Amino acid sequence: MRNVTAVVSAIRFQQRLKQLNLLNGDLSESAIENLAQQFYREGYYGDVHVRPDKFFWQDVQNTLSRDGVSLAGLNQYADSYLREIPNELRFNRYEGCVAGVNLQLEYFNSFSRGIPASRIEPFFTLANAYLQYSHQLNLNSQLSFGINLAGGPNIAGDSQIRQRYLAVASIGYNYELTDRIVVLTSDVFNSELQNMGPKSKNLSNALGVTVNYFVEDNISLSTSYSFLYLYGNYSLYEPTSVNIINAINLGVTYYIDRGFIYE
């Protein structure tokens, strides 16, 4: 699994160089890699320099000069257009797959003072297997998927819970049309089964969609929708509970482009 956020920034920087007629063709592969390294390190310049932006863009210029590209003499629009790149991306980009298996030890102690008093003190040994996958469909969109399975016995003999099993699956899709529309979607399914005499089962599914639309340079419209489904069956003697929650949020942001000075 690789973090390719900086690589996407480097390629987008190349696109803007072309739009400003500062570049006729593509940069060399080594130049793209060197630019990606610069964008990745951009957040650390403030730790060693008083004027971090100055030194960051000097290093970017040095990288471009090896391919015969100069940023000298840019007008205010072109300069601002290029300097937007480090802050443009609104979600992290990952490429690749990671999978593994491990053993987890989980202990907790719950005590209830009442009549009669009760204590739950399980100590689980859980075998765990996981898989995470992420892929860049293009410069503007990303698809991700994950699954996690765990289960095992309780080695604390005096606890009511004998075994515990967990399953979590998630899928996400992010889409960004540069400077205009950003869409973030995700769906997470969670299942838990506990063997405690009568079996206890919990299910949940959370779906979320967020859309941000930028109108010119002054107005941003945002809307988000979330759906949450909760199912619980805790014992043979308690009724099953089902909760469904829907939420919609709408927002408008206006960016003031003129300051007011009072003397």
Secondary structure by P-SEA (a helix, b strand, c coil): cccaaaaaaaaaaaaaaaaaccccccccaaaaaaaaaaaaacccccccccaaaaaaaaaaaaaaaaaccccccccaaaaaaaacccccccbbbbbccccccbbbbbbbbbbbbcccbbbbbbbbbccccbbbbbbcccccbbbbbbbbbbbbbbccccccccbbbbbbbbbbbbbbccccbbbbbbbbbbbbbbbcccbbbbbbbbbbbbbbbbccccbbbbbbbbbbbbbbbccccccbbbbbbbbbbbbbbbbbcbbbbcc
